[in-house]
Amino acid sequence: MIQSLFIINSKGDVFIEKHYRGVTSRTVCDQFWKFVMKAPSPSEVLPVIPTPKCYLVHIQRNGLFFLAVVQSDVPPLLVLEFLGRVTEVFRDYFGALSEEKLREHFSVVYQVLDEMCDNGFPFNTEPGILKDLIPPPSIMGQIQQIFMDQPAEARLPEGATSAIQWGKLGIKHTNNEILMDIIES
């Protein structure tokens, strides 16, 4: 699926990189940037660029390029949707999507990217669940981390250890029954 994810600023500098399946060389970013420089405007770069060794799938938001490196045949819309969800989650977490915000909260960015994609496969892209697992940066969270014995990030939400992520722990049902239809042929 997704080999690596790079976030590139408007000057072509990589400032965040996340590798899911092995380490991808930054030379792919140089190849991508050549396509950006050849285009009449950055918005006219094709969203999927085939190269001899991989496919470069990207979106552009607020002057930032979110570049996913894919080495096998993967539905490009799946990767584009995932990149769109990444930008939405970052905007939700930090209030705005900018290079300064991402640099300021880079540790949260890496934690969120870890939770959103597991071994290159999009996993958890719901902002509400992500906020339960990784609290957004706030002044209250910083104060908690300084004055409490256990950092805020170390505590798991109540439903995080459940095998069914949408089920709450501790709920008792009055009757436990399973209804099924048996069709004989």
C-alpha positions as YAML, in Angstrom:
chain: A
units: angstrom
residues:
- id: 1
  name: MET
  ca: [0.00, 0.00, 0.00]
- id: 2
  name: ILE
  ca: [1.54, 3.36, 1.02]
- id: 3
  name: GLN
  ca: [5.31, 3.08, 1.31]
- id: 4
  name: SER
  ca: [6.03, 6.57, 2.67]
- id: 5
  name: LEU
  ca: [4.37, 9.92, 3.22]
- id: 6
  name: PHE
  ca: [6.18, 13.23, 2.78]
- id: 7
  name: ILE
  ca: [4.96, 16.75, 3.52]
- id: 8
  name: ILE
  ca: [6.73, 19.29, 1.33]
- id: 9
  name: ASN
  ca: [6.52, 23.07, 1.60]
- id: 10
  name: SER
  ca: [6.12, 25.51, -1.31]
- id: 11
  name: LYS
  ca: [9.91, 25.78, -1.71]
- id: 12
  name: GLY
  ca: [10.34, 22.04, -2.22]
- id: 13
  name: ASP
  ca: [11.78, 21.28, 1.22]
- id: 14
  name: VAL
  ca: [10.65, 18.11, 2.98]
- id: 15
  name: PHE
  ca: [9.90, 18.96, 6.59]
- id: 16
  name: ILE
  ca: [7.94, 15.87, 7.66]
- id: 17
  name: GLU
  ca: [8.41, 12.31, 6.46]
- id: 18
  name: LYS
  ca: [6.78, 9.13, 7.68]
- id: 19
  name: HIS
  ca: [7.83, 5.70, 6.45]
- id: 20
  name: TYR
  ca: [5.34, 2.85, 6.77]
- id: 21
  name: ARG
  ca: [6.99, 0.04, 4.77]
- id: 22
  name: GLY
  ca: [10.74, 0.43, 4.69]
- id: 23
  name: VAL
  ca: [12.64, 3.64, 4.16]
- id: 24
  name: THR
  ca: [12.07, 5.48, 0.90]
- id: 25
  name: SER
  ca: [14.87, 7.72, -0.28]
- id: 26
  name: ARG
  ca: [14.18, 11.44, -0.52]
- id: 27
  name: THR
  ca: [15.23, 11.31, -4.16]
- id: 28
  name: VAL
  ca: [11.56, 10.57, -4.98]
- id: 29
  name: CYS
  ca: [10.76, 14.03, -3.59]
- id: 30
  name: ASP
  ca: [13.34, 15.51, -5.95]
- id: 31
  name: GLN
  ca: [11.69, 13.67, -8.85]
- id: 32
  name: PHE
  ca: [8.31, 14.96, -7.73]
- id: 33
  name: TRP
  ca: [9.61, 18.52, -7.41]
- id: 34
  name: LYS
  ca: [10.88, 18.39, -11.01]
- id: 35
  name: PHE
  ca: [7.29, 17.73, -12.11]
- id: 36
  name: VAL
  ca: [6.10, 20.66, -9.98]
- id: 37
  name: MET
  ca: [8.69, 22.98, -11.52]
- id: 38
  name: LYS
  ca: [7.79, 21.90, -15.08]
- id: 39
  name: ALA
  ca: [4.08, 22.59, -14.57]
- id: 40
  name: PRO
  ca: [2.71, 26.06, -15.42]
- id: 41
  name: SER
  ca: [1.38, 26.29, -11.86]
- id: 42
  name: PRO
  ca: [1.64, 23.92, -8.86]
- id: 43
  name: SER
  ca: [-2.11, 23.23, -9.00]
- id: 44
  name: GLU
  ca: [-1.73, 21.78, -12.51]
- id: 45
  name: VAL
  ca: [0.56, 18.91, -11.47]
- id: 46
  name: LEU
  ca: [-1.09, 15.56, -12.11]
- id: 47
  name: PRO
  ca: [-2.30, 13.92, -8.88]
- id: 48
  name: VAL
  ca: [-0.75, 10.55, -9.82]
- id: 49
  name: ILE
  ca: [2.72, 10.52, -11.34]
- id: 50
  name: PRO
  ca: [4.21, 7.21, -12.52]
- id: 51
  name: THR
  ca: [7.97, 6.81, -12.15]
- id: 52
  name: PRO
  ca: [10.08, 3.76, -13.06]
- id: 53
  name: LYS
  ca: [10.09, 2.40, -9.49]
- id: 54
  name: CYS
  ca: [6.92, 3.78, -7.89]
- id: 55
  name: TYR
  ca: [3.85, 5.96, -8.18]
- id: 56
  name: LEU
  ca: [3.77, 9.41, -6.63]
- id: 57
  name: VAL
  ca: [0.30, 10.38, -5.42]
- id: 58
  name: HIS
  ca: [-0.18, 13.86, -4.03]
- id: 59
  name: ILE
  ca: [-2.57, 16.61, -3.06]
- id: 60
  name: GLN
  ca: [-1.86, 20.26, -2.44]
- id: 61
  name: ARG
  ca: [-3.43, 22.23, 0.43]
- id: 62
  name: ASN
  ca: [-2.47, 25.73, 1.61]
- id: 63
  name: GLY
  ca: [0.85, 25.67, -0.23]
- id: 64
  name: LEU
  ca: [1.82, 22.28, 1.21]
- id: 65
  name: PHE
  ca: [2.21, 19.11, -0.85]
- id: 66
  name: PHE
  ca: [1.19, 15.84, 0.79]
- id: 67
  name: LEU
  ca: [3.05, 13.18, -1.19]
- id: 68
  name: ALA
  ca: [2.43, 9.43, -0.83]
- id: 69
  name: VAL
  ca: [4.84, 6.98, -2.41]
- id: 70
  name: VAL
  ca: [3.16, 3.79, -3.59]
- id: 71
  name: GLN
  ca: [5.08, 0.88, -5.10]
- id: 72
  name: SER
  ca: [2.29, -1.43, -6.25]
- id: 73
  name: ASP
  ca: [-0.99, -1.09, -8.04]
- id: 74
  name: VAL
  ca: [-3.23, 0.61, -5.52]
- id: 75
  name: PRO
  ca: [-6.50, 2.39, -6.27]
- id: 76
  name: PRO
  ca: [-5.31, 6.01, -6.54]
- id: 77
  name: LEU
  ca: [-8.60, 7.39, -5.23]
- id: 78
  name: LEU
  ca: [-8.05, 5.48, -1.98]
- id: 79
  name: VAL
  ca: [-4.68, 7.15, -1.49]
- id: 80
  name: LEU
  ca: [-6.05, 10.56, -2.51]
- id: 81
  name: GLU
  ca: [-8.94, 10.16, -0.05]
- id: 82
  name: PHE
  ca: [-6.51, 9.19, 2.70]
- id: 83
  name: LEU
  ca: [-4.35, 12.25, 2.01]
- id: 84
  name: GLY
  ca: [-7.47, 14.43, 2.09]
- id: 85
  name: ARG
  ca: [-8.44, 12.93, 5.45]
- id: 86
  name: VAL
  ca: [-4.93, 13.63, 6.77]
- id: 87
  name: THR
  ca: [-5.29, 17.31, 5.89]
- id: 88
  name: GLU
  ca: [-8.79, 17.46, 7.44]
- id: 89
  name: VAL
  ca: [-7.56, 15.87, 10.67]
- id: 90
  name: PHE
  ca: [-4.60, 18.26, 10.89]
- id: 91
  name: ARG
  ca: [-6.90, 21.24, 10.28]
- id: 92
  name: ASP
  ca: [-9.22, 19.91, 12.99]
- id: 93
  name: TYR
  ca: [-6.35, 19.34, 15.44]
- id: 94
  name: PHE
  ca: [-4.44, 22.59, 14.95]
- id: 95
  name: GLY
  ca: [-7.14, 25.02, 13.78]
- id: 96
  name: ALA
  ca: [-5.29, 25.80, 10.56]
- id: 97
  name: LEU
  ca: [-3.19, 23.87, 8.10]
- id: 98
  name: SER
  ca: [0.18, 25.56, 7.76]
- id: 99
  name: GLU
  ca: [3.84, 24.69, 7.85]
- id: 100
  name: GLU
  ca: [4.29, 26.66, 11.08]
- id: 101
  name: LYS
  ca: [1.51, 24.75, 12.88]
- id: 102
  name: LEU
  ca: [2.83, 21.37, 11.73]
- id: 103
  name: ARG
  ca: [6.40, 22.25, 12.75]
- id: 104
  name: GLU
  ca: [5.20, 23.58, 16.11]
- id: 105
  name: HIS
  ca: [3.34, 20.35, 16.92]
- id: 106
  name: PHE
  ca: [5.51, 17.85, 15.05]
- id: 107
  name: SER
  ca: [5.33, 15.20, 17.79]
- id: 108
  name: VAL
  ca: [1.51, 15.21, 17.62]
- id: 109
  name: VAL
  ca: [1.73, 15.10, 13.81]
- id: 110
  name: TYR
  ca: [3.81, 11.90, 13.96]
- id: 111
  name: GLN
  ca: [1.52, 10.33, 16.55]
- id: 112
  name: VAL
  ca: [-1.54, 11.09, 14.42]
- id: 113
  name: LEU
  ca: [0.14, 9.72, 11.28]
- id: 114
  name: ASP
  ca: [1.00, 6.54, 13.22]
- id: 115
  name: GLU
  ca: [-2.62, 6.07, 14.28]
- id: 116
  name: MET
  ca: [-4.09, 6.90, 10.87]
- id: 117
  name: CYS
  ca: [-2.10, 4.37, 8.88]
- id: 118
  name: ASP
  ca: [-0.97, 0.89, 9.92]
- id: 119
  name: ASN
  ca: [1.83, -0.65, 7.85]
- id: 120
  name: GLY
  ca: [0.78, 1.48, 4.88]
- id: 121
  name: PHE
  ca: [-2.94, 0.72, 5.09]
- id: 122
  name: PRO
  ca: [-5.35, 3.51, 6.11]
- id: 123
  name: PHE
  ca: [-6.67, 2.48, 9.48]
- id: 124
  name: ASN
  ca: [-8.23, 5.11, 11.70]
- id: 125
  name: THR
  ca: [-9.21, 8.35, 10.00]
- id: 126
  name: GLU
  ca: [-12.07, 9.55, 12.22]
- id: 127
  name: PRO
  ca: [-11.11, 12.80, 13.99]
- id: 128
  name: GLY
  ca: [-13.28, 12.02, 17.05]
- id: 129
  name: ILE
  ca: [-11.61, 8.67, 17.70]
- id: 130
  name: LEU
  ca: [-8.16, 10.14, 17.02]
- id: 131
  name: LYS
  ca: [-8.82, 12.90, 19.55]
- id: 132
  name: ASP
  ca: [-9.72, 10.25, 22.14]
- id: 133
  name: LEU
  ca: [-6.45, 8.42, 21.49]
- id: 134
  name: ILE
  ca: [-4.20, 11.47, 21.02]
- id: 135
  name: PRO
  ca: [-5.41, 14.64, 22.73]
- id: 136
  name: PRO
  ca: [-5.02, 17.79, 20.62]
- id: 137
  name: PRO
  ca: [-2.32, 20.16, 21.81]
- id: 138
  name: SER
  ca: [-3.69, 22.66, 24.31]
- id: 139
  name: ILE
  ca: [-2.53, 24.73, 27.24]
- id: 140
  name: MET
  ca: [-4.50, 22.49, 29.61]
- id: 141
  name: GLY
  ca: [-2.77, 19.41, 28.19]
- id: 142
  name: GLN
  ca: [0.65, 21.01, 28.70]
- id: 143
  name: ILE
  ca: [-0.21, 21.90, 32.31]
- id: 144
  name: GLN
  ca: [-1.43, 18.33, 32.92]
- id: 145
  name: GLN
  ca: [1.79, 16.93, 31.51]
- id: 146
  name: ILE
  ca: [3.93, 19.15, 33.74]
- id: 147
  name: PHE
  ca: [2.09, 18.74, 37.05]
- id: 148
  name: MET
  ca: [0.70, 15.20, 36.92]
- id: 149
  name: ASP
  ca: [2.69, 12.02, 37.38]
- id: 150
  name: GLN
  ca: [1.34, 10.47, 34.19]
- id: 151
  name: PRO
  ca: [1.43, 12.46, 30.92]
- id: 152
  name: ALA
  ca: [-1.92, 13.08, 29.24]
- id: 153
  name: GLU
  ca: [-0.85, 11.03, 26.19]
- id: 154
  name: ALA
  ca: [-0.13, 7.95, 28.34]
- id: 155
  name: ARG
  ca: [-3.75, 7.51, 29.45]
- id: 156
  name: LEU
  ca: [-5.94, 5.54, 27.08]
- id: 157
  name: PRO
  ca: [-9.61, 6.40, 26.63]
- id: 158
  name: GLU
  ca: [-12.18, 4.01, 28.05]
- id: 159
  name: GLY
  ca: [-13.04, 2.22, 24.79]
- id: 160
  name: ALA
  ca: [-9.49, 2.08, 23.39]
- id: 161
  name: THR
  ca: [-8.70, -1.36, 24.79]
- id: 162
  name: SER
  ca: [-11.96, -2.91, 23.66]
- id: 163
  name: ALA
  ca: [-11.75, -5.42, 20.82]
- id: 164
  name: ILE
  ca: [-14.67, -3.58, 19.23]
- id: 165
  name: GLN
  ca: [-13.58, 0.04, 18.98]
- id: 166
  name: TRP
  ca: [-17.12, 1.44, 18.92]
- id: 167
  name: GLY
  ca: [-18.27, -0.52, 21.96]
- id: 168
  name: LYS
  ca: [-18.02, 0.89, 25.47]
- id: 169
  name: LEU
  ca: [-16.56, -1.15, 28.28]
- id: 170
  name: GLY
  ca: [-18.65, -2.05, 31.31]
- id: 171
  name: ILE
  ca: [-22.04, -2.18, 29.60]
- id: 172
  name: LYS
  ca: [-24.19, -5.11, 30.78]
- id: 173
  name: HIS
  ca: [-27.11, -6.32, 28.69]
- id: 174
  name: THR
  ca: [-30.19, -7.89, 30.29]
- id: 175
  name: ASN
  ca: [-30.28, -10.81, 27.89]
- id: 176
  name: ASN
  ca: [-27.53, -12.12, 25.70]
- id: 177
  name: GLU
  ca: [-28.99, -13.77, 22.64]
- id: 178
  name: ILE
  ca: [-28.07, -14.31, 19.05]
- id: 179
  name: LEU
  ca: [-30.74, -14.49, 16.37]
- id: 180
  name: MET
  ca: [-29.93, -16.17, 13.09]
- id: 181
  name: ASP
  ca: [-31.77, -17.51, 10.07]
- id: 182
  name: ILE
  ca: [-31.01, -21.04, 8.93]
- id: 183
  name: ILE
  ca: [-31.81, -21.74, 5.32]
- id: 184
  name: GLU
  ca: [-31.87, -25.38, 4.28]
- id: 185
  name: SER
  ca: [-31.36, -26.23, 0.65]
...
